């Protein structure tokens, strides 16, 4: 157990941040799954809207350093190529 008031406060802050970060990361996974389901159903409109919301959430997570910038770039690139493959077929 922490000994000082500041250490106790830091534990509280860390727990709050952890819960908030887990919520955001869980939402990212959900949005990615929704996009992939839309791609499998070959629905162009749904895929485009779900991709834009997914990319927006990724960029926000990148801004707060929850997700590494290279990972965001990789996800955006792969998802965009999936979307373009639907439009071409």
N, C-alpha and C positions, 0 to 999 in steps of 0.2 A: 504494500500500500504506500502511496505517496506521503511524504512527510510535510511538505510545505503547501501553503495555500495556492501558490502559483502552479505547483505540480498537479494538485487536485483539479485546478481549473483547466490545465492543459489536457488532462484525461477527459474531462467533460467535452472540451472542444474537439478533441480527436474523435470521440465517439459520435458527435453530431456530424462532423465532416465525413466520417466513414459511412454513416447511414445515407447522407446526401449523395455521396459519390457512388454508392452501390445502386441507388435509385436511378441515377443517370446512366450508368453502365448497363443496367437491366433494360432500361428503355431503348438503348442503342441496339441491344440484341433483339428486342421485340420488333423494332422498326426494320432491322435487316431481314428477319424472318418474314415479315409482311411483304417486303419487296420481293424476296425470292419466291414466295407463294404467288404473287402477282405475275412474276416472270414465267413461272411454270404454267399458269393458266393462259398465258399469251394475251393478256389484256393490256393493250398499249397505254390506255388512259390511266388505269389504276397503277400500272407500273411506273409511269412518269410522275404521278403525284406522290406515290410512296417513295420513289427515289429522291424527289426534292425534299421531302420531310426528313428522310434519313440523312441526306447530305447536310442539311441545315443542323440537325442534331450533332452530327460528327464535327462540324466546324465549331459549334459552341463548346463541345467537349475538348476540342483541340485548344481553344482559346484559354480555357481554364487549366490546361496541362493535364487533363485526365487521360487523354489518348495522345500518343506520340504523333507528331506531324506526318512522319513517313507512313505510318499505319493508315492515317486518314487519306493520304494521297493514294495509297494502294487500294483501299476500299472504294474510293470514288472512281478510280480508273476501271477496276474490275466490274463494278456495278454499271458504269456507263457503257462498257463494252457489251454487257449482257442486254442492256436496254436497246442498244443499236442492233444487236443480233435479232431481237424480236421484230424491230421495225423493218429489217431487210428481208425477213422470211415471210 
